[in-house]
């Protein structure tokens, strides 16, 4: 009974069906009809003109996004627990050719304008110091917390005033939108580049890099090629994304994952380290308690000393979720 990661979740059958439908000769790379239709598809979703590139992983999406926004001699402000910092194996620094990650603090892995200003205003504006060029936030965060539209706008307006690029790591963007019951446009005010995740939410191998400034598209497309992420049969990635967008499947799957997480949250009660606002839970638990759960067949991640992480997904079997809830309550 696996609650280790939504990266391990099954692929939605409609995604496989869309890939099968795309299994015919078409132009290679991103010249096929499905890939060329992504710009218009996402422009409707966000209510403004955007340019879209598919990439096969969230790491590629994040790293290419920051390369579009930050010079090699600049810095990217992000949270100390951001995926960029802890789980990308140096990819952001590699793709930006050396840009520095500037690490902030904040409850639930969320940055605030005050914390961003504390970091930025402590840097002397001279040639000897790395200057911030971009601000990056994760929504939902690495602790399963969600930035509201107002919080995003406050950070985005600060970035705009300082002349920084604004990136949102949206590996679980769908879960955030589902929790807030807002529109994608409301949650991306001031955002320059969004890494829109699909793999964790029912996709197979496709993420969408959304460029809200279409002028960034040409250089970013060249960076994608140079980085080895321009797949020759890109129509299969585009097909996955279209399938997830059809009839708002991306929201349907995110809501299912979030609902499973709420079932576990009710059982966890005082063990919760942070609010459960998406599909991740972080619980205080002794090694003996964790071992007791594993002995019953539950798989999960040891997050830190005395802490575990549970992740639900769109296809988490309800009986297994309920069984884990009962097991947690019985500890």
C-alpha positions in Angstrom: 0.0 0.0 0.0 2.1 2.8 -1.4 2.0 6.4 -0.1 5.6 7.1 -1.0 5.2 9.5 -4.0 2.7 10.6 -6.6 5.5 10.2 -9.1 4.8 6.5 -8.8 1.1 6.9 -9.5 -0.5 5.1 -12.5 -1.0 6.8 -15.8 -4.6 7.8 -16.5 -6.2 5.6 -19.1 -7.3 8.7 -21.1 -3.6 9.7 -21.4 -2.7 6.3 -22.8 -5.7 6.5 -25.2 -4.5 9.9 -26.4 -1.0 8.6 -27.0 -2.4 5.7 -29.0 -4.4 8.1 -31.1 -1.3 10.1 -31.8 0.5 6.9 -33.0 0.7 7.8 -36.7 3.2 9.6 -38.9 3.5 13.3 -38.3 6.2 15.9 -38.4 9.1 15.2 -36.0 10.2 17.1 -32.8 7.6 19.8 -32.0 6.3 20.6 -35.5 3.4 18.2 -35.2 -0.2 19.4 -35.0 -0.6 18.5 -31.4 2.5 20.4 -30.3 1.7 23.4 -32.4 -1.8 23.6 -30.8 -0.5 23.9 -27.2 0.0 27.7 -27.4 -3.6 28.4 -28.3 -4.9 25.7 -25.8 -3.1 27.3 -22.8 -3.8 30.8 -24.0 -7.5 30.0 -23.5 -6.9 28.4 -20.2 -5.0 31.4 -18.8 -6.9 34.1 -20.6 -3.9 35.7 -22.2 -1.3 34.9 -24.9 1.3 32.4 -23.8 3.9 30.2 -25.4 4.2 26.6 -24.4 7.1 24.1 -24.6 6.7 20.5 -23.5 9.5 18.9 -21.6 9.8 15.3 -20.2 10.5 16.2 -16.5 9.9 18.7 -13.8 13.6 19.2 -13.4 14.0 20.2 -17.0 11.0 22.6 -16.7 12.3 24.3 -13.6 15.9 24.6 -14.9 14.9 25.9 -18.3 12.5 28.4 -16.7 15.3 29.8 -14.5 17.7 29.9 -17.4 15.2 32.1 -19.3 15.0 34.5 -16.4 18.4 34.7 -14.8 21.9 35.6 -16.1 24.8 33.4 -15.0 26.1 36.1 -12.7 22.7 36.6 -11.1 20.8 35.0 -8.3 17.5 33.2 -7.7 15.6 33.8 -4.5 13.8 30.6 -3.3 12.9 28.9 -0.1 15.5 26.8 1.7 13.3 23.8 1.3 12.5 24.4 -2.4 12.8 21.5 -4.8 15.3 23.7 -6.7 17.6 23.6 -3.7 17.2 20.1 -2.3 16.1 17.8 -5.1 17.4 19.0 -8.5 21.1 17.8 -8.2 22.4 21.2 -9.2 20.3 21.4 -12.4 19.3 25.1 -11.9 22.9 26.1 -11.5 24.0 24.0 -14.4 21.3 25.3 -16.8 21.8 28.9 -15.8 25.6 28.5 -16.1 26.2 29.3 -12.5 23.4 31.5 -11.1 23.3 31.4 -7.3 20.4 30.1 -5.3 19.6 32.6 -2.5 17.8 30.8 0.3 15.0 32.2 2.4 13.0 30.9 5.3 9.3 30.6 6.0 6.7 28.4 7.6 5.3 25.6 5.3 8.2 26.3 2.9 6.4 29.5 1.8 8.2 32.8 1.2 6.7 36.2 2.3 7.5 39.6 0.8 9.1 40.6 4.1 11.5 37.6 3.9 12.3 38.3 0.3 13.1 41.9 1.2 15.3 40.8 4.1 17.4 38.7 1.7 17.6 41.2 -1.1 18.1 44.3 1.0 21.0 42.7 2.8 23.0 42.5 -0.4 25.3 45.5 -1.3 24.6 46.7 -4.8 28.1 46.5 -6.1 30.1 44.3 -8.5 31.4 42.1 -5.8 27.9 40.7 -4.8 25.5 38.4 -6.6 22.3 40.4 -7.3 18.9 38.8 -7.4 17.6 38.4 -10.9 14.6 36.1 -10.3 12.2 34.9 -7.6 11.0 31.4 -7.5 8.1 29.9 -5.5 6.6 26.4 -5.4 2.8 26.0 -5.5 1.9 23.7 -3.7 5.1 23.8 -1.6 7.4 21.1 -0.5 5.4 20.9 2.8 2.1 20.7 1.0 1.0 24.3 1.6 -0.6 26.5 -0.9 0.0 30.1 -1.9 -3.3 32.0 -2.4 -3.8 34.3 -5.4 -3.2 37.3 -3.1 0.0 35.9 -1.8 1.3 35.2 -5.3 0.3 38.7 -6.4 2.1 40.2 -3.4 5.3 38.4 -4.3 4.9 38.9 -8.0 4.4 42.7 -7.7 7.5 42.9 -5.5 9.5 41.0 -8.2 8.1 43.3 -10.9 9.1 46.4 -8.9 12.6 45.1 -8.5 12.9 44.1 -12.1 13.2 40.4 -11.3 11.7 37.5 -13.2 9.1 35.5 -11.4 8.9 31.7 -11.7 6.4 29.3 -10.2 7.3 25.6 -9.8 3.9 24.1 -10.3 4.7 20.4 -10.1 1.5 20.2 -8.0 -0.1 23.3 -9.6 -3.3 21.3 -10.2 -3.6 20.4 -6.5 -3.2 24.0 -5.6 -5.9 25.2 -8.0 -8.2 22.4 -6.8 -7.8 23.4 -3.2 -8.3 27.1 -3.8 -11.2 26.6 -6.3 -9.7 29.5 -8.3 -8.8 29.8 -12.0 -5.3 29.2 -13.3 -5.1 32.9 -14.3 -6.0 34.0 -10.7 -3.1 31.9 -9.3 -0.4 33.2 -11.8 -0.6 36.9 -11.5 2.8 38.5 -12.4 4.2 35.0 -13.1 6.7 35.1 -16.0 7.2 31.3 -16.3 5.2 28.4 -14.9 6.3 24.8 -14.7 2.9 23.2 -15.1 3.1 19.6 -13.8 1.2 16.7 -15.3 3.3 13.7 -14.4 2.3 13.5 -10.8 -1.3 14.1 -11.7 -2.0 11.3 -14.2 0.5 12.0 -17.0 3.3 9.7 -18.1 6.2 11.8 -19.2 5.1 15.4 -20.1 5.3 18.7 -18.3 4.3 22.1 -19.7 6.6 25.0 -19.6 4.3 28.1 -19.8 6.0 31.3 -20.9 3.7 34.2 -20.1 6.1 36.4 -22.1 6.0 34.7 -25.5 9.2 36.7 -26.4 11.1 34.2 -24.2 10.0 31.2 -26.4 12.7 31.3 -29.1 15.7 31.3 -26.8 14.1 28.8 -24.4 13.3 26.4 -27.3 17.0 26.6 -28.3 18.0 25.9 -24.7 15.7 22.9 -24.6 17.4 21.5 -27.7 20.9 22.2 -26.4 20.0 20.5 -23.2 18.9 17.3 -24.9 15.2 17.7 -24.2 13.8 18.2 -27.7 12.3 14.7 -28.2 12.0 13.6 -31.8 8.5 12.2 -31.3 7.2 15.1 -29.3 3.6 14.5 -30.4 3.3 11.8 -27.7 4.1 14.4 -25.0 1.7 16.9 -26.5 -1.0 14.2 -26.6 -0.6 13.6 -22.9 -1.1 17.3 -22.1 -4.1 17.7 -24.3 -5.7 14.6 -22.8 -5.2 16.0 -19.3 -6.7 19.4 -20.3 -9.8 17.8 -22.0 -12.9 18.2 -19.8 -10.6 19.5 -17.0 -9.2 16.0 -16.3 -6.2 17.7 -14.6 -8.6 19.1 -12.0 -10.6 16.0 -11.6 -7.5 13.9 -10.8 -6.1 16.6 -8.5 -9.3 16.8 -6.5 -9.3 13.1 -6.0 -5.8 13.2 -4.7 -6.6 16.1 -2.4 -9.7 14.3 -1.0 -7.7 11.2 -0.1 -5.2 13.5 1.7 -8.0 15.0 3.7 -9.1 11.6 4.8 -5.7 10.9 6.3 -5.5 14.4 7.8 -8.6 13.8 9.9 -6.9 10.7 11.3 -3.6 12.4 11.9 -4.9 15.1 14.1 -2.2 16.5 16.4 0.6 14.8 14.4 0.4 17.2 11.5 3.5 19.4 11.0 1.9 21.7 8.5 -1.6 22.3 7.2 -2.8 19.7 4.6 -3.7 21.9 1.6 -2.8 19.6 -1.3 -2.0 15.9 -1.5 1.0 15.7 0.9 1.0 15.1 4.6 3.9 15.6 7.0 3.5 13.8 10.3 5.4 13.6 13.6 6.1 10.0 14.2 8.6 8.0 16.2 10.7 5.3 14.5 8.8 2.6 16.4 5.4 4.0 15.2 6.7 4.2 11.6 7.9 0.7 11.8 4.5 -0.4 13.1 2.8 1.1 10.0 5.4 -0.5 7.7 4.7 -3.8 9.3 1.1 -3.5 8.2 2.2 -3.0 4.6 2.2 0.8 4.3 5.0 2.4 2.3 6.1 6.0 2.8 9.0 8.4 3.1 11.0 9.2 6.2 11.2 13.0 5.9 13.4 14.0 8.8 14.1 12.8 12.3 10.8 12.0 13.9 8.9 13.0 10.7 7.3 11.1 7.8 5.7 12.1 4.6 2.6 10.6 3.1 1.5 11.3 -0.5 -1.8 10.5 -2.1 -2.6 10.5 -5.8 -5.5 10.4 -8.2 -5.7 6.6 -8.2 -5.0 5.9 -4.5 -7.4 3.0 -3.7 -10.0 4.3 -1.2 -9.8 1.1 0.9 -6.1 1.5 1.3 -6.5 5.2 2.3 -9.1 4.3 4.9 -6.9 1.4 6.2 -4.0 3.8 6.7 -6.3 6.3 8.4 -7.4 3.6 10.9 -3.8 2.5 11.4 -2.7 6.0 12.2 -5.6 6.5 14.7 -4.7 3.2 16.4 -1.1 4.2 17.1 
